[in-house]
Amino acid sequence: MDETLFTAKIRALRKKAGYTQAEVSKRLNIQRQTYCNYENATRNPPMEIIVALAELYQVSVDSLVCDTIPAASQKTSARPRSTELHFVSEFTSLSGNKQREVMDFIRFKKQLPD
């Protein structure tokens, strides 16, 4: 993740939404200083905070962490559902071997008829 781009995105989204750092930190259930560290790139947020930020601003996780999708240009239909965000959070918390097993299972299920 490009921390400079990420921090610029979360700062811009916060300001666009009209939130203070204190309001965002309260919504994320973290200390204001912790959130301030994320915006100043002195600390990287864990995946669950990235997912919570995506939910808060109603953008995809990709739009926050990738430089190919501008955060401000996300269409409503492109917003991930909470189940998708939960899946991403759970998937990223798995070990590498378990992630490979999940991916193998998905490939297997895609080959089956509906």
DSSP file (Angstrom, degrees, kcal/mol; ACC not computed):
  #  RESIDUE AA STRUCTURE BP1 BP2  ACC     N-H-->O    O-->H-N    N-H-->O    O-->H-N    TCO  KAPPA ALPHA  PHI   PSI    X-CA   Y-CA   Z-CA
    1    1 A M              0   0    0      0, 0.0     2,-1.0     0, 0.0    65,-0.1   0.000 360.0 360.0 360.0 131.5    0.0    0.0    0.0
    2    2 A D     >  -     0   0    0     63,-0.5     4,-3.1     1,-0.2     5,-0.2  -0.703 360.0-160.6 -78.2 106.2    1.3    3.4   -0.9
    3    3 A E  H  > S+     0   0    0     -2,-1.0     4,-2.8     1,-0.2     5,-0.2   0.841  86.7  53.1 -62.8 -35.2    1.1    5.2    2.5
    4    4 A T  H  > S+     0   0    0      2,-0.2     4,-1.9     1,-0.2    -1,-0.2   0.935 114.3  41.4 -65.8 -44.9    1.2    8.6    1.0
    5    5 A L  H  > S+     0   0    0      2,-0.2     4,-2.3     1,-0.2    -2,-0.2   0.919 115.9  50.5 -67.4 -44.3   -1.7    7.9   -1.4
    6    6 A F  H  X S+     0   0    0     -4,-3.1     4,-2.6     1,-0.2     5,-0.3   0.940 111.7  47.2 -58.7 -48.7   -3.6    6.0    1.3
    7    7 A T  H  X S+     0   0    0     -4,-2.8     4,-2.1     1,-0.2    -1,-0.2   0.883 111.1  51.6 -64.3 -37.1   -3.3    8.8    3.8
    8    8 A A  H  X S+     0   0    0     -4,-1.9     4,-2.4    -5,-0.2    -1,-0.2   0.897 110.8  49.6 -64.5 -38.9   -4.3   11.4    1.3
    9    9 A K  H  X S+     0   0    0     -4,-2.3     4,-2.8     2,-0.2     5,-0.2   0.943 112.1  44.9 -66.6 -47.7   -7.4    9.3    0.4
   10   10 A I  H  X S+     0   0    0     -4,-2.6     4,-2.0     1,-0.2    -1,-0.2   0.869 114.7  49.7 -69.0 -32.0   -8.6    8.8    4.0
   11   11 A R  H  X S+     0   0    0     -4,-2.1     4,-2.4    -5,-0.3    -1,-0.2   0.935 113.3  46.1 -66.9 -45.5   -7.9   12.5    4.8
   12   12 A A  H  X S+     0   0    0     -4,-2.4     4,-2.7     1,-0.2    -2,-0.2   0.907 113.6  48.7 -64.6 -42.0   -9.9   13.6    1.7
   13   13 A L  H  X S+     0   0    0     -4,-2.8     4,-2.1     2,-0.2    -1,-0.2   0.901 111.0  50.8 -64.7 -39.9  -12.7   11.2    2.4
   14   14 A R  H  X>S+     0   0    0     -4,-2.0     5,-2.4    -5,-0.2     4,-0.7   0.942 113.6  44.2 -62.4 -47.3  -12.9   12.4    6.1
   15   15 A K  H ><5S+     0   0    0     -4,-2.4     3,-0.7     1,-0.2    -2,-0.2   0.895 111.5  53.3 -66.2 -39.9  -13.0   16.0    5.0
   16   16 A K  H 3<5S+     0   0    0     -4,-2.7    -1,-0.2     1,-0.3    -2,-0.2   0.874 110.2  48.4 -61.8 -37.0  -15.6   15.4    2.3
   17   17 A A  H 3<5S-     0   0    0     -4,-2.1    -1,-0.3    -5,-0.2    -2,-0.2   0.603 114.7-120.7 -78.2 -11.3  -17.8   13.6    4.8
   18   18 A G  T <<5 +     0   0    0     -3,-0.7     2,-0.3    -4,-0.7    -3,-0.2   0.744  62.7 143.8  79.1  23.9  -17.4   16.6    7.2
   19   19 A Y      < -     0   0    0     -5,-2.4    -1,-0.3    -6,-0.2     2,-0.2  -0.659  43.8-137.8 -95.3 150.8  -15.8   14.5   10.0
   20   20 A T     >  -     0   0    0     -2,-0.3     4,-2.2     1,-0.1     5,-0.2  -0.569  32.8-107.3 -90.3 167.1  -13.1   15.5   12.4
   21   21 A Q  H  > S+     0   0    0      1,-0.2     4,-2.7    -2,-0.2     5,-0.2   0.885 122.9  55.1 -61.3 -37.0  -10.4   13.1   13.3
   22   22 A A  H  > S+     0   0    0      2,-0.2     4,-2.0     1,-0.2    -1,-0.2   0.893 107.3  49.1 -63.8 -39.5  -12.0   12.7   16.7
   23   23 A E  H  > S+     0   0    0      2,-0.2     4,-2.2     1,-0.2    -1,-0.2   0.915 112.8  46.8 -67.0 -42.6  -15.4   11.8   15.1
   24   24 A V  H  X S+     0   0    0     -4,-2.2     4,-2.1     1,-0.2    -2,-0.2   0.932 111.8  50.4 -65.4 -44.5  -13.8    9.2   12.9
   25   25 A S  H  X>S+     0   0    0     -4,-2.7     5,-2.7     1,-0.2     4,-0.7   0.880 110.0  51.1 -62.5 -36.3  -11.8    7.7   15.7
   26   26 A K  H ><5S+     0   0    0     -4,-2.0     3,-0.6     1,-0.2    -1,-0.2   0.918 110.2  48.9 -65.5 -42.6  -14.9    7.4   17.8
   27   27 A R  H 3<5S+     0   0    0     -4,-2.2    -2,-0.2     1,-0.2    -1,-0.2   0.829 114.8  45.4 -64.7 -31.9  -16.7    5.7   15.0
   28   28 A L  H 3<5S-     0   0    0     -4,-2.1    -1,-0.2    -5,-0.2    -2,-0.2   0.542 110.4-125.2 -87.5  -7.4  -13.8    3.3   14.6
   29   29 A N  T <<5S+     0   0    0     -4,-0.7     2,-0.3    -3,-0.6    -3,-0.2   0.910  71.1 115.7  61.9  45.0  -13.6    2.8   18.4
   30   30 A I  S   <S-     0   0    0     -5,-2.7    -1,-0.3    -6,-0.1    -2,-0.1  -0.873  74.1 -84.6-132.7 167.7   -9.9    3.8   18.5
   31   31 A Q     >  -     0   0    0     -2,-0.3     4,-1.9     1,-0.1     3,-0.3  -0.437  34.6-122.9 -72.6 149.2   -8.0    6.6   20.1
   32   32 A R  H  > S+     0   0    0      1,-0.2     4,-2.8     2,-0.2     5,-0.2   0.889 112.6  55.7 -59.9 -39.8   -7.8    9.9   18.2
   33   33 A Q  H  > S+     0   0    0      1,-0.2     4,-2.1     2,-0.2    -1,-0.2   0.869 104.7  53.5 -62.1 -36.3   -4.0    9.8   18.3
   34   34 A T  H  > S+     0   0    0     -3,-0.3     4,-1.3     2,-0.2    -1,-0.2   0.940 111.5  44.6 -62.9 -46.8   -4.1    6.3   16.7
   35   35 A Y  H  X S+     0   0    0     -4,-1.9     4,-2.1     1,-0.2     3,-0.4   0.909 109.9  55.8 -63.9 -40.8   -6.2    7.6   13.8
   36   36 A C  H  X S+     0   0    0     -4,-2.8     4,-2.0     1,-0.2    -1,-0.2   0.893 103.8  55.1 -56.9 -40.8   -4.0   10.7   13.5
   37   37 A N  H  <>S+     0   0    0     -4,-2.1     5,-2.1     1,-0.2     6,-1.3   0.852 105.7  52.3 -61.6 -35.0   -1.0    8.3   13.1
   38   38 A Y  H ><5S+     0   0    0     -4,-1.3     3,-1.0    -3,-0.4    -2,-0.2   0.928 111.2  45.9 -66.6 -44.3   -2.9    6.6   10.2
   39   39 A E  H 3<5S+     0   0    0     -4,-2.1    -2,-0.2     1,-0.2    -1,-0.2   0.805 115.0  47.5 -69.0 -28.1   -3.5   10.0    8.4
   40   40 A N  T 3<5S-     0   0    0     -4,-2.0    -1,-0.2    -5,-0.2    -2,-0.2   0.395 109.1-123.5 -93.3   3.2    0.1   11.1    9.0
   41   41 A A  T < 5S+     0   0    0     -3,-1.0    -3,-0.2    -4,-0.3     3,-0.1   0.754  79.2 119.5  60.8  27.9    1.6    7.7    7.8
   42   42 A T  S   <S+     0   0    0     -5,-2.1     2,-0.3     1,-0.3    -4,-0.2   0.529  80.4  25.8 -93.9  -7.7    3.4    7.1   11.1
   43   43 A R  S    S-     0   0    0     -6,-1.3    -1,-0.3    -7,-0.1    -2,-0.2  -0.974  77.0-131.3-153.2 138.9    1.5    3.9   11.6
   44   44 A N        -     0   0    0     -2,-0.3    -6,-0.1    -3,-0.1    -7,-0.0  -0.778  28.2-124.6 -92.0 133.4   -0.3    1.5    9.2
   45   45 A P        -     0   0    0      0, 0.0     2,-0.0     0, 0.0    -1,-0.0  -0.452  25.1-112.6 -74.4 148.8   -3.8    0.5   10.1
   46   46 A P    >>  -     0   0    0      0, 0.0     4,-1.9     0, 0.0     3,-1.0  -0.327  35.7 -99.6 -71.7 165.0   -4.7   -3.2   10.5
   47   47 A M  H 3> S+     0   0    0      1,-0.3     4,-2.8     2,-0.2     5,-0.2   0.855 121.4  58.8 -56.4 -38.9   -7.0   -4.7    7.9
   48   48 A E  H 3> S+     0   0    0      1,-0.2     4,-1.9     2,-0.2    -1,-0.3   0.839 107.0  47.8 -64.8 -29.7  -10.1   -4.5   10.2
   49   49 A I  H <> S+     0   0    0     -3,-1.0     4,-2.6     2,-0.2    -1,-0.2   0.884 110.5  51.3 -74.6 -39.4   -9.6   -0.7   10.4
   50   50 A I  H  X S+     0   0    0     -4,-1.9     4,-2.3     2,-0.2    -2,-0.2   0.924 112.0  47.4 -61.4 -43.6   -9.2   -0.5    6.6
   51   51 A V  H  X S+     0   0    0     -4,-2.8     4,-2.3     2,-0.2    -2,-0.2   0.914 111.7  50.3 -63.1 -43.1  -12.4   -2.4    6.2
   52   52 A A  H  X S+     0   0    0     -4,-1.9     4,-2.7    -5,-0.2    -2,-0.2   0.885 109.8  50.8 -64.0 -38.6  -14.2   -0.2    8.8
   53   53 A L  H  X S+     0   0    0     -4,-2.6     4,-2.5     2,-0.2    -1,-0.2   0.912 109.1  51.2 -64.2 -42.2  -13.0    2.9    6.9
   54   54 A A  H  X>S+     0   0    0     -4,-2.3     5,-2.1     1,-0.2     4,-0.8   0.911 112.9  45.9 -61.2 -42.2  -14.3    1.5    3.6
   55   55 A E  H  <5S+     0   0    0     -4,-2.3     3,-0.5     3,-0.2    -2,-0.2   0.920 111.5  52.0 -65.9 -43.4  -17.7    0.9    5.3
   56   56 A L  H  <5S+     0   0    0     -4,-2.7    -2,-0.2     1,-0.2    -1,-0.2   0.916 119.9  33.5 -58.9 -45.8  -17.7    4.3    6.9
   57   57 A Y  H  <5S-     0   0    0     -4,-2.5    -1,-0.2    -5,-0.1    -2,-0.2   0.429 107.1-124.9 -93.4   0.4  -17.1    6.1    3.6
   58   58 A Q  T  <5 +     0   0    0     -4,-0.8     2,-0.3    -3,-0.5    -3,-0.2   0.922  68.5 121.9  54.2  51.4  -19.0    3.6    1.5
   59   59 A V      < -     0   0    0     -5,-2.1    -1,-0.2    -6,-0.2     2,-0.1  -0.847  67.3 -92.1-129.1 168.2  -16.1    2.9   -0.8
   60   60 A S     >  -     0   0    0     -2,-0.3     4,-0.9     1,-0.1    19,-0.1  -0.458  27.4-121.9 -79.4 155.9  -14.3   -0.4   -1.7
   61   61 A V  H >> S+     0   0    0      1,-0.2     4,-2.0     2,-0.2     3,-0.9   0.899 114.6  58.8 -60.5 -40.2  -11.3   -1.5    0.2
   62   62 A D  H 3> S+     0   0    0      1,-0.3     4,-2.7     2,-0.2     7,-0.3   0.893  99.3  56.5 -55.4 -41.6   -9.5   -1.5   -3.2
   63   63 A S  H 34 S+     0   0    0      1,-0.2     8,-0.3     2,-0.2    -1,-0.3   0.773 110.1  46.2 -66.5 -23.6  -10.2    2.1   -3.6
   64   64 A L  H << S+     0   0    0     -4,-0.9    -1,-0.2    -3,-0.9    -2,-0.2   0.869 123.8  29.0 -82.0 -38.4   -8.5    2.9   -0.4
   65   65 A V  H  < S+     0   0    0     -4,-2.0   -63,-0.5   -64,-0.1     2,-0.3   0.587 108.3  71.2-104.6 -11.4   -5.4    0.8   -0.8
   66   66 A C     <  -     0   0    0     -4,-2.7     3,-0.4    -5,-0.2     0, 0.0  -0.821  62.6-148.8-107.8 147.3   -4.8    0.7   -4.6
   67   67 A D  S    S+     0   0    0     -2,-0.3    -1,-0.1     1,-0.2    -4,-0.1   0.426  90.4  71.5 -90.3   2.8   -3.7    3.6   -6.7
   68   68 A T  S    S+     0   0    0      1,-0.2    -1,-0.2    -6,-0.2    -5,-0.1   0.656  93.6  53.9 -91.6 -16.0   -5.6    2.4   -9.7
   69   69 A I  S    S-     0   0    0     -3,-0.4    -1,-0.2    -7,-0.3    -3,-0.2  -0.941  83.1-135.2-121.6 109.9   -9.1    3.2   -8.4
   70   70 A P    >   -     0   0    0      0, 0.0     3,-1.0     0, 0.0     4,-0.1  -0.439  10.3-141.0 -65.1 131.5   -9.7    6.8   -7.2
   71   71 A A  G >  S+     0   0    0     -8,-0.3     3,-1.0     1,-0.2   -11,-0.1   0.852  97.9  53.6 -61.8 -36.9  -11.6    6.8   -3.9
   72   72 A A  G 3  S+     0   0    0      1,-0.2    -1,-0.2    -9,-0.1    -9,-0.0   0.647 102.8  58.0 -76.9 -13.4  -13.7    9.8   -4.8
   73   73 A S  G <  S+     0   0    0     -3,-1.0    -1,-0.2   -10,-0.1     2,-0.2   0.230  70.7 131.7-104.0  15.4  -15.0    8.3   -8.1
   74   74 A Q    <   -     0   0    0     -3,-1.0     2,-0.2    -4,-0.1     5,-0.0  -0.484  51.4-135.5 -68.6 132.5  -16.6    5.1   -6.7
   75   75 A K    >   -     0   0    0     -2,-0.2     3,-1.2     1,-0.1     4,-0.4  -0.537  19.3-115.0 -84.5 155.9  -20.1    4.5   -8.0
   76   76 A T  G >  S+     0   0    0      1,-0.3     3,-1.5     2,-0.2    -1,-0.1   0.885 116.3  55.2 -57.2 -41.4  -22.8    3.4   -5.7
   77   77 A S  G 3  S+     0   0    0      1,-0.3    -1,-0.3    -3,-0.0    -3,-0.0   0.705 101.5  59.7 -68.4 -18.2  -23.2    0.0   -7.5
   78   78 A A  G <  S+     0   0    0     -3,-1.2    -1,-0.3     2,-0.1    -2,-0.2   0.516  77.9 113.6 -87.7  -5.1  -19.4   -0.6   -7.0
   79   79 A R  S <  S-     0   0    0     -3,-1.5     2,-0.1    -4,-0.4   -19,-0.1  -0.458  70.3-121.7 -68.8 134.1  -19.7   -0.5   -3.2
   80   80 A P        -     0   0    0      0, 0.0     2,-0.1     0, 0.0    -1,-0.1  -0.465  23.6-118.0 -73.9 147.7  -19.0   -3.8   -1.5
   81   81 A R     >  -     0   0    0     -2,-0.1     4,-2.1     1,-0.1     3,-0.4  -0.409  28.7-107.4 -76.4 161.7  -21.7   -5.3    0.7
   82   82 A S  H  > S+     0   0    0      1,-0.2     4,-2.5     2,-0.2     5,-0.2   0.836 120.9  57.7 -62.2 -31.4  -20.9   -5.8    4.3
   83   83 A T  H  > S+     0   0    0      2,-0.2     4,-2.3     1,-0.2    -1,-0.2   0.882 106.4  49.1 -65.7 -36.2  -20.8   -9.6    3.7
   84   84 A E  H  > S+     0   0    0     -3,-0.4     4,-2.5     2,-0.2    -2,-0.2   0.914 111.7  48.2 -67.8 -41.9  -18.0   -9.0    1.1
   85   85 A L  H  X S+     0   0    0     -4,-2.1     4,-2.4     2,-0.2    -2,-0.2   0.897 111.5  50.5 -63.6 -40.0  -16.1   -6.8    3.5
   86   86 A H  H  X S+     0   0    0     -4,-2.5     4,-2.8     2,-0.2     5,-0.2   0.915 109.4  51.4 -63.8 -42.3  -16.5   -9.4    6.3
   87   87 A F  H  X S+     0   0    0     -4,-2.3     4,-3.2     2,-0.2     5,-0.2   0.929 110.0  48.7 -60.0 -46.2  -15.2  -12.1    3.9
   88   88 A V  H  X S+     0   0    0     -4,-2.5     4,-2.5     2,-0.2    -1,-0.2   0.924 112.6  48.5 -60.2 -44.6  -12.1  -10.0    3.0
   89   89 A S  H  X S+     0   0    0     -4,-2.4     4,-0.9     1,-0.2    -2,-0.2   0.932 115.4  43.4 -61.8 -46.4  -11.4   -9.3    6.7
   90   90 A E  H >< S+     0   0    0     -4,-2.8     3,-0.5     1,-0.2     4,-0.5   0.911 113.5  52.0 -65.8 -42.4  -11.8  -13.0    7.6
   91   91 A F  H >< S+     0   0    0     -4,-3.2     3,-1.5     1,-0.2    -2,-0.2   0.920 108.1  50.4 -60.9 -45.4   -9.8  -14.2    4.5
   92   92 A T  H 3< S+     0   0    0     -4,-2.5    -1,-0.2     1,-0.3    -2,-0.2   0.703 103.3  60.7 -69.8 -17.5   -6.9  -11.9    5.3
   93   93 A S  T << S+     0   0    0     -4,-0.9    -1,-0.3    -3,-0.5    -2,-0.2   0.585  89.1  94.7 -83.8  -8.4   -6.7  -13.1    8.9
   94   94 A L  S <  S-     0   0    0     -3,-1.5     2,-0.0    -4,-0.5    -3,-0.0  -0.408  84.0-103.6 -79.5 157.4   -6.0  -16.7    7.7
   95   95 A S     >  -     0   0    0     -2,-0.1     4,-2.4     1,-0.1     5,-0.2  -0.303  38.5-101.9 -69.8 164.6   -2.6  -18.2    7.3
   96   96 A G  H  > S+     0   0    0      1,-0.2     4,-2.1     2,-0.2     5,-0.1   0.881 122.7  51.1 -56.7 -41.3   -1.1  -18.5    3.8
   97   97 A N  H  > S+     0   0    0      1,-0.2     4,-2.0     2,-0.2    -1,-0.2   0.915 111.1  47.3 -64.3 -42.9   -1.9  -22.2    3.7
   98   98 A K  H  > S+     0   0    0      2,-0.2     4,-2.2     1,-0.2    -2,-0.2   0.862 109.4  54.2 -68.9 -34.7   -5.6  -21.7    4.7
   99   99 A Q  H  X S+     0   0    0     -4,-2.4     4,-2.4     2,-0.2    -1,-0.2   0.914 108.2  49.9 -63.1 -41.5   -5.9  -18.8    2.1
  100  100 A R  H  X S+     0   0    0     -4,-2.1     4,-2.6     2,-0.2    -2,-0.2   0.893 109.1  52.2 -63.1 -39.4   -4.7  -21.2   -0.6
  101  101 A E  H  X S+     0   0    0     -4,-2.0     4,-2.3     2,-0.2    -1,-0.2   0.908 109.6  49.1 -62.5 -41.9   -7.2  -23.8    0.6
  102  102 A V  H  X S+     0   0    0     -4,-2.2     4,-2.4     2,-0.2    -2,-0.2   0.926 111.8  48.6 -63.0 -44.4  -10.0  -21.2    0.3
  103  103 A M  H  X S+     0   0    0     -4,-2.4     4,-2.4     2,-0.2    -2,-0.2   0.890 110.5  51.2 -64.3 -39.0   -8.9  -20.2   -3.1
  104  104 A D  H  X S+     0   0    0     -4,-2.6     4,-2.3     2,-0.2    -1,-0.2   0.910 110.5  49.8 -61.8 -41.8   -8.8  -23.9   -4.2
  105  105 A F  H  X S+     0   0    0     -4,-2.3     4,-2.8     2,-0.2    -2,-0.2   0.902 109.7  50.4 -64.4 -41.5  -12.3  -24.4   -2.9
  106  106 A I  H  X S+     0   0    0     -4,-2.4     4,-2.2     2,-0.2    -2,-0.2   0.928 110.5  49.2 -62.7 -44.9  -13.5  -21.3   -4.8
  107  107 A R  H  X S+     0   0    0     -4,-2.4     4,-0.9     1,-0.2    -2,-0.2   0.906 112.3  49.2 -60.7 -40.7  -12.0  -22.6   -8.0
  108  108 A F  H >X S+     0   0    0     -4,-2.3     3,-0.8     1,-0.2     4,-0.7   0.938 111.2  48.6 -62.3 -47.8  -13.6  -26.0   -7.4
  109  109 A K  H >< S+     0   0    0     -4,-2.8     3,-0.7     1,-0.2    -1,-0.2   0.832 105.6  58.4 -64.7 -32.5  -17.0  -24.4   -6.7
  110  110 A K  H 3< S+     0   0    0     -4,-2.2    -1,-0.2     1,-0.2    -2,-0.2   0.766 101.3  56.5 -68.8 -24.1  -16.8  -22.2   -9.9
  111  111 A Q  H << S+     0   0    0     -4,-0.9    -1,-0.2    -3,-0.8    -2,-0.2   0.694  91.3  89.6 -79.6 -18.9  -16.4  -25.4  -12.0
  112  112 A L  S << S-     0   0    0     -3,-0.7     2,-0.1    -4,-0.7    -3,-0.0  -0.497  85.8-109.4 -80.0 146.5  -19.7  -26.8  -10.7
  113  113 A P              0   0    0      0, 0.0    -1,-0.1     0, 0.0    -2,-0.1  -0.405 360.0 360.0 -69.3 152.9  -23.0  -26.1  -12.5
  114  114 A D              0   0    0     -4,-0.1    -2,-0.0    -2,-0.1    -4,-0.0   0.488 360.0 360.0 -69.6 360.0  -25.4  -23.8  -10.6
